């Protein structure tokens, strides 16, 4: 049992990779005309899986920041937007503005743009976080709330650069050499490859001195400082990492949609991300994919099924039911689906082993 | 005579007109156990908070090994070799006993985020070393068998010992113990006294704040007495016990 726990993360990574590979292979090769969305009653399609993968990357970062370092961000969609717009702007330079023709047409340019976006967003997060973490108390929520809204508004301005409220289109698909990562059955592997890599990196960080420092700061800032932890730097690190992850996800989103507009990066999106992190379980990296998937599936299921049952379209009833489900989770599984669920299972096992009825 | 390890010069702390610490001078010599005593509200814990960087002084200097500590953040002071415990035990909940001590090693580890994220050999080697050292510190205070237990599940006396282990993990030259005996029973206090002595014998200088007179008199080499933020006496336990101002201060307290 102890052995299982010591290797739980390795087992988890392998299991997730196998599941992703099998699902992806079904859609890529369509054995006997089967698509994996057939297996899920059309609720989960390749499109949904890609969206889940992209947001998993954001939520893993948010989980490090909120669950481990104990700092709340209400503007994570802002960092996500920076990544998306960095890729969108940089990869359409030659087509829109005639800049960098010959360079911006190379297959590697969009990849470089992703890295530039991550660097820029990370640097931006550093500049936002530095003055905030000088202050005692949790001001990050307020600051990121404002930041997210400002980024959203700015994305709608300057049509020359951002395309305004119409956004930018014509973002190229990604290539490796001449191999095109499209149709989406191929893109799926890139997104989930990135998501799994981010999960592995996050697990490693969490189980290092940095992760310990975060948990220490979260638990008692006074004792963490006295133990030699630089509190300000520790929080800043978490913020920057979460921003870099969000930026990566934003870039993947831009290349998936082939277009960006301000709409998906509103304050609502930031709240949605926090909900996903909380539902999956704060302070649990594994909670991220489950939290994102749960929100997606429940929302989609409710939207399609409730309409069938109630015979009304666009009624908004699904939002009410969705809200109730979230409240119930927070009441009965306050640690989230993964940690809370695991605890429930352990209790079951223990009482079963003890011979309880 | 060698320079003192810690020098406190005309230290002053004002809280909105109230002088919590008023021009206090004292020095801690290398290798001694020095106790600060005094009635409630005498400013003992404030002195500790000033030394460890939790509070900025209003005036005065604090020198550790000749270096001015004023204005340094707590983590920087710990990095220089000055660790502390707290009157109200401040453990990291949701972390195991061993992990608590491993956090204490923070200033002694250096591998970066990149090495951590990719689990490079350098990170793994240092992590193994930290684990081993933390286990040693736990063994030092007799808690090695509780390594995997949640820190807050320990009985109170052991929580205090765990804090000492965590402070020792920073490899301090000066250890500040804030009321280490409070909340402990007689037997636990005797154990603690033994522990503090062995820590000193290993070359760590100890400065402690304590309420329990019997405990202080038997453990301290020298004692400083504070009253209303001012130093009213300094000397060996024998000298302090016969000091009229000290007796008055304590009797006056009731």
Boltz contact constraints between the chains, C-beta under 6 A:
constraints:
  - contact:
      token1: [A, 201]
      token2: [B, 117]
      max_distance: 6.0
  - contact:
      token1: [A, 204]
      token2: [B, 116]
      max_distance: 6.0
  - contact:
      token1: [A, 204]
      token2: [B, 117]
      max_distance: 6.0
  - contact:
      token1: [A, 204]
      token2: [B, 119]
      max_distance: 6.0
  - contact:
      token1: [A, 205]
      token2: [B, 116]
      max_distance: 6.0
  - contact:
      token1: [A, 205]
      token2: [B, 117]
      max_distance: 6.0
  - contact:
      token1: [A, 208]
      token2: [B, 116]
      max_distance: 6.0
  - contact:
      token1: [A, 209]
      token2: [B, 109]
      max_distance: 6.0
  - contact:
      token1: [A, 210]
      token2: [B, 113]
      max_distance: 6.0
  - contact:
      token1: [A, 210]
      token2: [B, 116]
      max_distance: 6.0
  - contact:
      token1: [A, 212]
      token2: [B, 102]
      max_distance: 6.0
  - contact:
      token1: [A, 212]
      token2: [B, 103]
      max_distance: 6.0
  - contact:
      token1: [A, 215]
      token2: [B, 95]
      max_distance: 6.0
  - contact:
      token1: [A, 216]
      token2: [B, 92]
      max_distance: 6.0
  - contact:
      token1: [A, 216]
      token2: [B, 103]
      max_distance: 6.0
  - contact:
      token1: [A, 219]
      token2: [B, 92]
      max_distance: 6.0
  - contact:
      token1: [A, 219]
      token2: [B, 93]
      max_distance: 6.0
  - contact:
      token1: [A, 220]
      token2: [B, 90]
      max_distance: 6.0
  - contact:
      token1: [A, 222]
      token2: [B, 90]
      max_distance: 6.0
  - contact:
      token1: [A, 223]
      token2: [B, 90]
      max_distance: 6.0
  - contact:
      token1: [A, 225]
      token2: [B, 74]
      max_distance: 6.0
  - contact:
      token1: [A, 225]
      token2: [B, 75]
      max_distance: 6.0
  - contact:
      token1: [A, 226]
      token2: [B, 74]
      max_distance: 6.0
  - contact:
      token1: [A, 226]
      token2: [B, 84]
      max_distance: 6.0
  - contact:
      token1: [A, 227]
      token2: [B, 103]
      max_distance: 6.0
  - contact:
      token1: [A, 227]
      token2: [B, 104]
      max_distance: 6.0
  - contact:
      token1: [A, 227]
      token2: [B, 106]
      max_distance: 6.0
  - contact:
      token1: [A, 228]
      token2: [B, 75]
      max_distance: 6.0
  - contact:
      token1: [A, 228]
      token2: [B, 78]
      max_distance: 6.0
  - contact:
      token1: [A, 228]
      token2: [B, 79]
      max_distance: 6.0
  - contact:
      token1: [A, 228]
      token2: [B, 106]
      max_distance: 6.0
  - contact:
      token1: [A, 228]
      token2: [B, 107]
      max_distance: 6.0
  - contact:
      token1: [A, 228]
      token2: [B, 170]
      max_distance: 6.0
  - contact:
      token1: [A, 229]
      token2: [B, 75]
      max_distance: 6.0
  - contact:
      token1: [A, 229]
      token2: [B, 106]
      max_distance: 6.0
  - contact:
      token1: [A, 230]
      token2: [B, 75]
      max_distance: 6.0
